[in-house]
Amino acid sequence: MRNPPDETKPLNSPPARGRGRGRAATAAAPADSPSPDPSRMREGNEPVRKCILSGERDVRPHLVRLALAPDGQIHPDVRAKAPGRGAWIGVTRLELEAAIKKGKLKGALARAFKTGEFTIAPELPAMIESALERNALDRLGLESRSGTVLIGSDRIEQNARSGKLKALYHASDAAEDGNRKLDQAWRIGNDVEGSGLRGLALPASRTILALALGRQNVVHIGLTDRAAAKRVSEALDRWLHFIGSEPSSVSCETASQGASASQNIGASGSTGQRPAVDMTEEFE
């Protein structure tokens, strides 16, 4: 069960993923009441789902939905928008590939969909990785167009030192000295000098980030809006977890959630409440 976010800390560390990661809270029921169905419990305002491979339960934004298409193909549905029945996974790419090889994914999907009439493409893991990467970069692009993204070292440093920065990211090919300078400014602005707070080095070059944001030469990215930082961190968290890259850096402002390491501080750390959503079944 996740602890409530610490509103006094900066936002970007992801919940520990995989085994024991982000277990759903289960509210205590009166002794004479029936036990609640764990598949219908929520963490905060989020409905909880069960990974069909690991058995772990987590909120939907941290899992990947697999959808059964009319043509019998299994497709990744990372935005959970496709019609029809779906099943959820929260494993890494290596774990998924092993499950496919051993036939475990086929068996789990057959139970979830109550049919064996479907096809799992050999490239499904690559399709999921590509979809998660595209979703994360699209999210950055959306936030950029909405005006919540800062680029440019000087602007980011100024906001970092004034305590306004909620998330910080670096391109994979950013210079180390530039990263250190902004990381230090962020720690100063949050009055946590000497801590491990630092921006997250993304698995994407400045060229890729520039294309995603529709800008030129995007080396560093800052977010000053807490809700935007949370949205970006959730998208990055799923992508990084799936590819097996969960750095120990912190890139945003709420402890124990986001697209960084658990001992640091990050954007996925649920700040702000999501609107209530209807609880649905484990498979949908």
N, C-alpha and C positions, 0 to 999 in steps of 0.2 A: 504493500500500500504506500502510495506516495505521501510525503509530508506536504502540508499546505505550503505554497510558495512563500518565501521570505521577501516581502515587498521592499525591504531595505537594501537588498542586494541586487547587483546587476544580473542580467538574464542570459546565459547561453550554455548551460551544460545539460546533456540529454539524460534521461533516466537510464539506469543500467539496463541494457538490452539483453535478450536471450534468457537463459535460465534464471528464474526468480525475478525477472525484470518487470517492473510496473504491475505487480499483481493488483487485481481489482479489489476495492474495498467491499467488504460484505457486512452490511449493517446488522446489528444484533436484533433478533426477533423475540417477541415475548415467548415465554415457555410454552404457552398453549397455542401458538401460531405455527402454521406450517413453515418449514424451512424455505427461505427464498431461493428461487432458481438462479444459480450463479451466472448463467448466460444472460440474465435480464437485469443484473445489477449494473450500477453506474459508478464511475469515479467522478465526483463532482456532477456536472451536467452531461457527461459523456456516457453513452451506452457502451457496455463492455462486450467484447467478442472473445472467442476462444480460438487459438491457433490449432488448426486441424492436425498439425504435425507434432508440435511440442506439447500441446495440452495447456500451455500458458494462457492466461486471460489478460487482456489489456484493453484500453480504450481504442476505438476505431482509428483515430488519426495515427496511431503507432503501428498499425497492421496494414497488410496489403490484401485487397479483395481480389479473388479469382472468380471470373464469371464464365458461365457456360453459354456459349453463343448458339444461335439456332442451327448453325452448320456442324455442331458437335465439337467445335474447337474450344480449348480453354485459353482464355485471354486475361492478361492483367487488367484490372480495373482500379487503378490507384486512386482515382477520385470518387470511387464508389457511386458512380452515376449510371452504370449500365443496367438495363432492365433484366428481369428474371432472377433466378437464384444465384447466389454466390457463396463462396467459402473464404475464410480468412487465414492468412499465414503471417507469422512473425519471425521467421527464421532467416539466417543469412543465405547468401547465394551458394556458398559451399555446402551448407546443410540441405538446401533445396536440391542441389545437384545430386547429393548422396541419396536423398529420399526418392528422387526420380529413378536413379539407377537401381535401387533396391525394390522398386515397385510400391513404396510406402505412400507416395503422393497419389498414385492411381487408386489405391485402396481407400485412402482417406477421402478423396473426392467422390468415389463411388458411394460411400456411406453418407456424405454430405448431400449429394444430389439424388441419392436413391436410384441411381442408374449407372450402368457401366458403359453406356453408349456415348462415349466422348473420346477425343484424341488429345494427347498432351504432346505438343511439338517439342522436339529436342532443343530448340532455341528459346524455350519459355524463360529460363533464367536470364538470358540476355535481353529478352523482351521486357522483363520486369525491371532490370537495371536501367535500361534505356528510358522506360516510362517514368521511373522514379527520378532520374536525372532531369528529364524534360520537365516534370512537375515542379521540381525544386527551382530550376532556372526560370520557369514561367512565373513562379511565385515572386521571385526577385524582380522580374520584369514588371509584374503588376504593381508591386510596391513602388518601383521606380516611377511608373507612370502616375501613380497616385500622390507622388511627392513626399513619400516617407523615407526615401533613400538618400544618403549623402555619399558623394564621391569626391575625391581630391583630398590629399593628405592634410592640407592646411585647414579646410573646413571640418574635417573629421577630428583633427587634433583640438581645434578650438572648442567643439562641442564636447569632446571627451574630457578636457580639462575643466569645463564648467559643470560637469556632472550630468549632462543631458543625454549622453550616449547610452542606448539600451542594448545594442548588439554591434559586434565588430567582426568583419571577415576580411581575409587576405587572399589574393589570387595565389595559385600554386607556384607561380614564378615571380612572386613579389620578392624584393630584396630583403634580406634579414634585418639590415639596419633600419629600413623603413618600418618593418613590422614592430621591431623593438621600440621605436620612437612612439608609435601610436599606442602600443600596449602600455607603455609607461604613462602616457598622458591619461589613458583610461583609468589606470590604477590611482593616479593622483586625483582625478575627478571624483572617484568613488571612495577616496580616503582609505584605500586598501593597499598602500605601498608595501612591498615585501610579500604580497600574496601571489598566487598563481594565476590571477586574472589576466587573460590575454585573448586576443582575437583568434578566430579559428581559420586555419589555412585550408581553404576549400580544394577539393580535387578537380579544379577547373582553372585554366590559365586566364590571363588578363584578356586575351582575345575572345575566349568563350564568354566571359562575364560581360565584356563590352557588347557582344551580340545580344546577350540576354537582356541587358538593360537598355539597349538602344543608345548607348553612349560611346565615347571614345576613350580608350586607354583606361579601363577600369582595373586598378591595381588593388584598391582597398574599398570596402563598403561599410558604411555605418548606418545604423537606424536609430532614430531618436523617439520613435513611437513604440510604446510597449506592446500594444496589440499587434502591430506589424512585425515586431521582433519575434513574437510568439508564433505567428503564422509562418514566418520564414524558417524558424527553428524546427517546427514540426515537420515541414517538408524536407528540410535537410537531414533531420534525424532519421527518417525512414530510409532515405537514400544511403546515408553513411552506414547505417546499421546493416543494410542488405549487402553492400559491397565489402563489409567487414572492416570499415575504417571509422573507428570511434576515437578520435584524438583526445588527449588529456588536456587540451586547451579549453578555455572558456570563451564563448563569444557572446553571451548575452546576460540578461539581468535577473534571472530567478533561479535560485538554487535547485539543484537536482532535476532539471529538465532541460531539453533543448538539443542542439546539435553539437555538443561538446562533451567533455568528460564529466563523470559523476562527481568528482571531488571539486569541480569548479562551478562556475556560475553561468547560466545560459538562457537563451530566448524561449525555449519551449516551455519554460517554467510557468505554467498556467497562471497568467495574471489576467485579471478581467474575467468576467463570467461569460460563458457562451450561452446563447439562448437555449431554453429547454428543448429537448428533442424527444420524440416518441421512442420508447423502448421497443425493440423488436427482437426476433429470435436470433439465436446464435448463427444460424445460416439463413441468408436471405438473398 
